[in-house]
């Protein structure tokens, strides 16, 4: 009986030995992460001694590339999995006697890929969620605010957007139209000033990357994302350009270790304003206005309306263009699935507010204004 069991295990192992080893390694890495993530000291040691140095090394390594290596890897992986699925389907029809072996290998490959990718994200990114966050590292803490305070800060960023709106290139309909080549090349120096004010944001002067298949990102409801394996800040360039500079600032914040989305929004505003470039300042003021304005709309509609009426047609044109663009995608089934998946992804890292975690940006903007 024991010999038969050993023979069965040996035959099972020989079905896909490499995939079995990779799956075991992925599960082991994921298990270690899950066991240690409640240990703040261990997570701090991993993030400071491995993850952060890895991101700095890879960001320097990939910076000279005129394309996103992360995007190339994603596209290659999708194509490879599609081709493998097609080959598997052909084998199932041609070798019906081996359908069990073929189907097992395909399912094992898919499972191994999912486990390795998720374990990689946990080890190369998820550790940030269990160490000191930006507030603790920077000493800038968000706080609750009164309606009067919220109104004042919203008005400040409204006036800032109005001030810089005319310094941004525009088309005949008054909408912002930027030279994106210049915008992306300039992004390498975006954090030069703010890292002097907030040392925890120190990093290497590397630019953000355009995402070639940006329309696909729009269907997923993403304006950008940080790819932790290659440490590249990827930005959607299919969307209206007015908010692209602040999106660049947001993704570069992730590159510098700011994990939480709401904190990355605040850091993007802080970096753009500290830099002083008119296009980046305008985009940051617009981003801040969107978050503050949404909060003020819920808190005091009359105060919001009075403030909104201060906006010139140029700023309104940019806001309208952005709302109309994203409105086309948020109604799609793909976008709804993407939102659900991403919310679950945030939950797995302890971000229990899901997509609503972006609201913390308002508390930070108000607190920093009064500081």
NORBELVEN-V356421 format. One record per pair of residues at least 12 apart in sequence whose ideal C-beta (glycine too) atoms are under 7 Angstrom apart, sorted by sequence separation. I is the first residue (numbers start at 1). J is the second residue. D is the distance in Angstrom with one decimal. If there is no record, write none. Layout:
I	J	D
I	J	D
This chain:
191	203	6.3
224	236	5.6
235	247	5.4
272	284	3.4
343	355	5.5
192	205	6.8
223	236	4.9
235	248	5.5
342	355	6.9
88	102	6.0
222	236	6.3
250	264	4.9
253	267	4.0
233	248	7.0
250	265	5.9
253	268	5.7
269	284	4.5
189	205	5.6
223	239	6.0
235	251	5.9
268	284	6.5
339	355	6.4
188	205	4.6
234	251	6.7
88	106	4.5
188	206	5.8
218	236	6.2
233	251	3.5
250	268	4.1
269	287	6.0
188	207	4.2
217	236	4.3
233	252	5.0
249	268	3.3
268	287	6.6
269	288	5.0
187	207	4.6
218	238	5.5
187	208	4.7
218	239	6.3
233	254	6.6
185	207	6.2
214	236	4.5
233	255	4.9
246	268	5.1
249	271	4.8
265	287	6.7
184	207	5.6
209	232	5.0
211	234	4.7
214	237	5.0
215	238	4.8
224	247	4.9
246	269	6.9
249	272	5.1
184	208	6.0
209	233	6.4
211	235	6.3
214	238	3.7
223	247	4.9
231	255	6.1
84	109	6.7
208	233	4.2
209	234	5.3
210	235	6.3
211	236	5.8
226	251	5.4
184	210	6.3
209	235	6.9
211	237	6.8
224	250	6.6
246	272	5.9
265	291	6.7
208	235	5.1
210	237	5.1
224	251	4.5
245	272	6.5
226	254	3.6
226	255	6.0
286	318	6.5
245	279	5.4
245	280	4.5
249	284	6.8
246	283	4.1
245	283	3.8
246	284	4.9
244	283	6.9
208	248	4.4
243	283	5.7
246	286	7.0
242	283	6.2
246	287	4.1
208	251	5.7
243	286	6.1
208	252	5.9
242	286	5.9
243	287	6.1
203	255	6.5
203	256	4.3
201	256	5.1
180	237	6.0
190	249	6.1
138	198	5.0
180	241	6.8
183	244	6.5
187	248	4.8
191	252	6.4
138	200	5.4
183	245	5.8
190	252	6.3
137	200	3.9
178	241	4.5
177	241	6.3
180	244	7.0
176	241	5.6
187	252	6.7
191	256	6.8
176	242	4.1
178	244	6.8
201	267	6.7
295	362	4.7
54	124	6.8
291	361	4.9
292	362	5.9
291	362	5.3
51	124	6.0
292	365	6.2
291	365	7.0
51	127	5.6
194	270	5.7
242	318	4.0
194	271	4.4
197	274	6.4
288	365	5.7
240	318	6.9
243	322	6.1
47	127	4.7
191	271	5.3
194	274	4.1
242	322	6.5
46	127	5.1
47	128	5.9
190	271	5.6
193	274	4.2
240	321	4.5
193	275	5.6
240	322	4.9
43	127	5.0
47	131	4.9
23	108	7.0
30	115	6.6
190	275	5.4
240	325	5.4
15	101	6.2
26	112	6.6
239	325	5.7
43	130	4.2
44	131	4.8
23	111	6.6
27	115	6.1
30	118	6.9
43	131	4.9
15	104	6.3
16	105	5.2
19	108	5.1
23	112	4.4
26	115	3.9
30	119	4.2
33	122	4.6
15	105	6.5
19	109	6.0
22	112	5.1
26	116	4.3
29	119	4.4
33	123	5.9
40	130	6.5
190	280	6.7
40	131	6.6
186	277	6.5
16	108	5.5
23	115	6.1
30	122	6.3
19	112	5.1
26	119	4.7
33	126	6.7
37	130	4.7
265	358	6.4
22	116	6.4
29	123	6.0
262	357	5.2
266	361	5.0
183	279	6.5
261	357	5.7
262	358	5.0
265	361	4.2
269	365	6.8
260	357	6.6
261	358	5.6
262	359	6.6
263	360	6.9
262	360	3.5
266	364	4.0
262	361	4.5
266	365	6.2
178	279	5.8
263	364	6.9
125	228	4.0
124	228	4.0
124	229	6.1
121	228	6.4
221	329	6.0
120	229	6.3
221	330	6.2
168	278	6.5
219	329	5.7
167	278	3.9
168	279	5.7
218	329	5.1
219	332	6.3
164	278	5.4
168	282	5.1
220	334	6.7
221	335	4.5
167	282	6.8
219	334	4.8
220	335	6.8
219	335	6.4
164	281	5.1
165	282	6.2
221	338	5.4
164	282	3.9
220	338	4.2
221	339	6.0
161	282	6.3
164	285	6.4
134	258	4.9
161	285	4.0
160	285	4.0
161	286	5.4
134	260	7.0
133	260	6.0
135	263	7.0
157	285	5.1
161	289	5.5
128	257	6.3
134	263	4.2
129	259	5.4
133	263	6.5
128	259	3.6
157	288	4.2
158	289	5.7
157	289	4.8
134	267	6.6
154	289	6.9
157	292	6.0
154	292	4.1
153	292	6.0
154	293	5.9
174	313	5.7
71	211	5.7
174	314	4.7
68	209	4.1
71	212	6.1
71	213	6.9
150	292	6.8
154	296	5.0
175	317	4.8
176	318	5.3
63	206	4.1
68	211	6.1
174	317	4.5
175	318	6.0
60	204	5.4
63	207	6.6
170	314	6.4
173	317	6.5
59	204	5.8
67	212	6.9
150	295	6.1
151	296	6.2
60	206	6.4
150	296	5.4
175	321	5.4
56	203	6.6
59	206	4.7
165	312	6.3
56	204	5.7
162	310	6.7
150	299	6.0
151	300	6.9
158	307	5.6
162	311	6.7
165	314	4.7
162	312	6.1
165	315	5.2
147	299	5.1
151	303	4.7
155	307	5.6
158	310	5.5
147	300	4.9
154	307	5.6
158	311	6.6
162	315	6.5
161	315	5.4
147	303	6.8
151	307	7.0
70	227	3.3
70	229	6.7
70	230	4.4
69	230	4.7
70	232	4.8
69	232	6.4
71	234	6.4
68	232	5.4
70	234	6.1
68	234	5.3
62	230	5.2
62	231	6.8
62	232	5.5
58	230	5.4
59	231	4.1
55	228	7.0
58	231	3.8
55	231	4.1
59	255	6.0
55	255	6.4
52	257	5.8
153	365	6.1
153	366	5.0
156	369	6.4
150	366	6.5
153	369	4.7
149	366	5.9
142	360	5.8
144	363	6.7
129	349	4.2
143	363	5.8
129	350	5.8
142	363	3.0
145	366	4.3
129	351	6.9
142	364	4.2
126	349	5.3
143	366	6.9
140	364	6.6
143	367	4.7
142	367	5.1
141	367	6.2
140	367	6.8
140	368	5.8
